[in-house]
Amino acid sequence: MNNNKTIYLFLVTWFMVTLLNAQDHSDSAQSSFEFVFMTDIHIRPDMNAPKGFQMAIDAANQLKPDFVLTGGDLIFDALRGNQSRSDSLFTLFVEMSNGFNMPLYPCIGNHDLFAVYEESPEDETHPDYKYGMFERYFGDTYYTFRHKGWQFIVLNSLDVTDDKRYKGHVNDVQMEWLRKELLNVDKTTPIVIVTHIPLICTWQFVNGGSRTVDNSTDVLQLFNNHNLKMVLQGHIHWKEHGFINDRFHFITGGSIAGNGWKGRRHNTKEGFVLLKVNGEDISWEYVDHGWEEERLKLQSLSR
């Protein structure tokens, strides 16, 4: 009888260990995934921009990531207003982005703001003013979603100055929303922030002048007791990577459009970022989708 009990306990223990190991393996598999960060697309109908964007879409589809995040400046541009033209640009972006074989998560950039500049034929009384047109096409300008145990927070890092220019700023309403959202995120959950205007950037040390969100310190301090892993940012059309105190990475992700579809900007080749997640580790590589070579070929053919 005692032998039977011993065998029974052994089998139960073996079964439980096997089950737990299988669950651990399943959790590990769930937290292994890839995604693309594609910023500063600046879609427009001319300059061969649709061809260049299509090449980026095709390259992303070949990689088969779980989803694509954008870093803002989807179009070029709505700042100067003209509803008909701005609508046509957003429509073009939506039509082309339907070519992605995976979900697309948009972020708002300065060129996506509608009718902000003084020369715009529309003004702040227009229902599409500032964020309105983006919201009409894509919904909220800031939001969060969860994927395989990771929390992704997409910010709206744009506001408008009194003299009708844009600035990098996360407004008070959004800051309060962020505080409340983080209350619902476990302290151990790995987090990725997406923003158009950088929160952290080396630009000022290389070129002078700030290119960051003016209250970035306040934003980042909200994550002090959370498991922030990555900040993904755009706007500058150059590529940089940093690792802060063995805690989190930041990447400024180059651009799809380069220098207005005319070549490199800041000597950064056109491309996008592929990120690979394995458990709580995240790695990345910059993907050249071949636009520079194609642009030069098209340029030589047109001569």
Steps between C-alpha positions, in 0.01 A plus 500: 500500500780737591674419171182578306466831684861586425454421132177705496670802658791468257267494200301800628822694562637407158175606334495837678865573418440407136193723491687794653791456260258495209335816633840670538584405141163633381552831686848531350364436152226758557758765587714435194393719211616759249361837400594784268544869587459712186517877535483821294336356193394839360274347237413725208388427143818632334877453544447123443394489864228234446758271338742551789232437762384190315856367510501549879163323529628209290818475708300497824263233367795278409622519861155392631500698828202482734417866434634834376531812716536838334691791647295787355517725195288260300438765233655812354328708602191643674663781699420757232139394479300463176243239598466341157872438460552390860211255475646359180834440675343317793288300258812403306672389819202292611463336158868412481532386863221248435778314317663400829428136583492578871337761728625859478508728805525871405670781688439869429785722378529873444427473126176320588364805687235677295491874423735608777719740301403863447484460122228235525165593337332330799536595867428371851123520440522217247390160643815336361734759653817368662424138596155481342590364158732233642228397746246475220719249317664310786324572830673611819837672469626318809413151616641178640480133406639173628675231298631169636563640846651831386330839538529747212422868567463729198525868593393823332810716549370804306339826601456842342666825607334841529677613183351209303795263485527148637703395804596177671281472809281243677202699626346486848194298395720232347734500800206432731381223267849347507514506880169316520597248233822413680302420815355208304838376377686256725839627613670202335330535160751599229402830335575664165430872444441636149530874432560719197701777666785334692500478877877448501736599221865569429419758232570800719850377583587440135320786325375740767140587578246274663289250308328344801166519679519798736356304795672170424637479856145508640393229257791268576467547877156339480679178405751505787335208679408311185685261271567739211701319232499717188419848372440514123504845339513677164494857366871556439553258208816362648597181674621484858494251784570539870476288813418683821664367817440132412130578518348594166594563138406789276503490122444784256396297202627673186227557241332362194504832311856610571545860390154551351546200266808667351768295672650451844442743782780539755673226302248246631395250238126454457368203693311371802567312824430132559473412869521150642361413843602189687361484850600835647794550264463726199742537209481694176641554154461775241351369176590662168200445272695593187355843429833683456610273218154511339486880521839534330390258228178695439698823500740374232213372284329839508806684363 
